Structures are given as C-alpha cells and as structure tokens.
Amino acid sequence: MNNLQSFAIRRLVGLIFAAFFISPAISLSQEVSPDDRVTSAAEILVELDNRAERCLDSLETTSPDDPNQVCDAFLEAIDGDILTSYLSHCEELKTWREGFITSSDTSSTSTEE
C-alpha cells in the first residue's frame, strides 16, 4: 500500500470517528424517524466505503502523481454533501438518544417514588 492509499484510508476513518463529535448546523424540514436516520447513515457509509474502494483500486492502475477522477469523486464526497448529510443524521440521532435517556431516567425516577 503506498502513502496515498494509506492517507486516503486514514482520512476516511478519521472523518467517520469525527462524525460522532461534530455538530452540523443543519435542520431538516420534515421529521425523520430514528430508524430511517440509522438506515440513511448506514447507506451513506456504504457509499463512502464503495467510493474509497474504487479510489484504492484505481490507484493500483494509475500513477499516484496523475490526477485521478475516481479519487477526486471520493474526496468530493467527503468534503461535500454526502458527508454533510451523514453528520446531520448522526447529530439528530445523538439528540434523539439524549432525549430518550433523559426520558427513561425521568420515568425510572417517577416509578421508584
């Protein structure tokens, strides 16, 4: 594996982990269920993984110094709407989870009294 391939993989993994800590300021116009959000987030990760795999495959057949449209598409996905959408879903799921935990704690406290 060359340095460019290693960099692309590390960048993707880092961005995926960062997705759980970044709060995008995006609001969606309609309410989406948590199940739909999980499904959408998973589909986005599959798409990013597929693009990363195509990029790595293309690097094996081209010179790392040459412009590579397949890898450019992958990098644009990371820097563009695809990752932004993923982060939005993650933020909404985090908010839902916090509300669910708070609600469960409140219910548990009420039941104990």
Number of C-alpha atoms within 10 A of each C-alpha: 8 10 9 13 18 11 11 17 16 12 13 17 12 11 17 17 10 12 19 14 13 13 14 16 9 13 9 9 6 6 7 11 12 16 10 11 17 15 13 16 21 14 13 18 16 12 15 20 15 13 20 23 17 15 21 20 14 16 20 12 8 11 10 14 8 8 10 14 11 18 20 13 16 23 18 13 18 20 12 12 11 18 20 17 16 23 24 22 26 23 20 20 19 16 12 14 13 12 12 12 12 12 12 12 12 11 11 11 10 9 8 6 5
